[in-house]
Amino acid sequence: MKQIILIVSIFLVTACTPPEPGSDEWYEEKYIEFKETIPSADLTFEEFKAMLEDPIYEEDNINENGKIANDTEKNMTLVTIQTSLGEIKLELSDEKAPITVENFKTIADSGYYEGTIFHRVINGFMVQGGGLTADMNNKSSGTSPIQNEANNGLLNDRGTIAMARTAEPHSATSQFFINHKDNGFLNHTGENPQGWGYAVFGKVTEGMDVVDQIADVATGNVGPYQDVPLEVITIESVTISE
């Protein structure tokens, strides 16, 4: 009897152990969570797994070859992104994401974002921009990668803005994305390559209809890039208001 109880106990402990990050079981768990969050998303498991393995990216040194709220909180920086489809206003959380916000402000104040585009758009997921020009060339911000602040408690919910990066957690420089839906699988779950997540540093307060317009455009492949809007969507200016 004791032997049976011991075997059952071992089974229960094993069954309750979360899957190893990066394992097939871990990807399957994340895919189920993704489909429960966004039932209308037309992504197969293989496509979803490939998306996480090649995550919301920021190209490094690549050239042509290669929940909305209107209340203003304390320690918030106000931002206006003027796009070719309209205006998007945001509040950035200096308190929760001081490194990320300061980095964004520095890059915006330099005029860097003017003329960059939204180059990666997936309806029901996110819209990404701030790193490529209309001819699909990478534009260097000249800034160093920053610390990933995804462990700040801010979630990748619809209307939030977060930093894009490579597979290396602390690699973000200039590129950002705005979540088109709640994307819980992008949130911080642990201080490891699979669990760091994507750092949210603010939210849209006005202009979510513009984000919806961007998300709704037709997309295709341009060279090595996928999910590229067939209509160029330009960031005309990014204005910071303290």
TADACOR-V750862 format. One record per backbone hydrogen bond with DSSP energy under -1.0 kcal/mol. NH is the residue of the N-H (numbers start at 1). CO is the residue of the C=O. E is the energy in kcal/mol with one decimal. If there is no record, write none. Layout:
<<NH/CO/E> <NH/CO/E>>
This chain:
<<5/1/-2.5> <6/2/-2.3> <7/3/-2.3> <8/4/-2.6> <9/5/-2.6> <10/6/-2.4> <11/7/-2.2> <12/8/-2.5> <13/9/-2.3> <14/10/-2.4> <15/11/-2.8> <16/12/-1.7> <23/20/-2.4> <27/23/-2.2> <28/24/-2.4> <29/25/-2.2> <30/26/-2.3> <31/27/-2.5> <32/28/-2.3> <33/29/-2.0> <34/30/-2.5> <35/31/-2.6> <36/32/-2.1> <37/33/-1.9> <38/34/-2.9> <41/38/-1.8> <43/41/-1.2> <48/44/-2.6> <49/45/-2.9> <50/46/-2.2> <51/47/-2.0> <52/48/-1.9> <53/49/-2.2> <54/50/-2.1> <77/92/-2.4> <78/241/-2.4> <79/90/-2.5> <80/239/-2.3> <81/88/-3.4> <82/237/-2.5> <83/86/-2.8> <84/234/-1.8> <86/83/-1.0> <88/81/-2.6> <89/206/-3.1> <90/79/-2.9> <91/203/-2.4> <92/77/-3.2> <93/201/-2.1> <94/75/-1.9> <94/92/-1.1> <97/93/-2.3> <101/97/-2.7> <102/98/-2.0> <103/99/-2.1> <104/100/-2.5> <105/101/-2.8> <106/102/-2.4> <107/103/-2.2> <108/104/-2.8> <109/105/-2.9> <110/106/-1.1> <111/108/-1.7> <112/107/-1.3> <114/111/-1.1> <115/235/-2.8> <116/113/-2.2> <117/132/-2.0> <118/233/-2.2> <120/128/-1.6> <121/227/-2.8> <122/126/-2.6> <125/122/-1.9> <126/122/-1.3> <127/178/-1.8> <128/120/-3.1> <129/176/-2.4> <130/117/-1.3> <133/137/-2.2> <136/133/-2.3> <139/131/-3.2> <146/172/-1.9> <152/149/-1.2> <157/155/-2.2> <159/179/-2.9> <160/157/-2.1> <161/202/-1.7> <162/177/-2.7> <163/199/-1.8> <164/175/-2.0> <165/56/-2.0> <176/129/-2.3> <177/162/-2.7> <178/127/-2.4> <179/160/-2.5> <180/125/-2.3> <181/125/-1.1> <183/156/-3.6> <186/183/-2.2> <187/184/-1.7> <189/195/-3.6> <190/195/-1.6> <192/190/-1.9> <196/192/-1.8> <198/186/-2.4> <201/161/-2.5> <203/91/-2.1> <204/159/-3.4> <205/89/-2.8> <206/89/-1.4> <211/207/-1.6> <212/208/-2.3> <213/209/-1.8> <214/210/-2.5> <215/211/-2.7> <216/212/-1.2> <217/214/-1.3> <220/228/-2.1> <222/225/-2.3> <225/222/-2.2> <228/220/-2.8> <230/218/-2.7> <235/116/-3.4> <236/82/-2.5> <237/82/-1.5> <239/80/-2.7> <241/78/-3.3>>
